């Protein structure tokens, strides 16, 4: 990978986490939901809670990538 492509990746990650903020907020909410589920469901359900966290974070990242893609397309077209 060239340094230019690494810079582009870094800028995309920075934009998702810091400038947009919705990804960071979503991560905190997903962790809070996971914590509540772990407390309510008890020790026997820790594996299930881990899968719940993975599913929530995966959906969150996919959703945020779609939003970032739409914003990028709008910037290019205008």
Residue pairs with C-beta under 8 A, 6 or more apart in sequence:
12 68
15 68
16 23
16 64
16 65
16 68
17 23
17 24
18 24
20 64
20 67
20 68
22 64
22 67
23 60
23 61
23 64
26 60
26 64
27 57
27 60
30 53
30 56
30 57
30 60
31 53
33 52
33 56
34 49
34 52
34 53
34 56
37 45
37 49
37 52
38 45
38 46
38 49
41 48
41 49
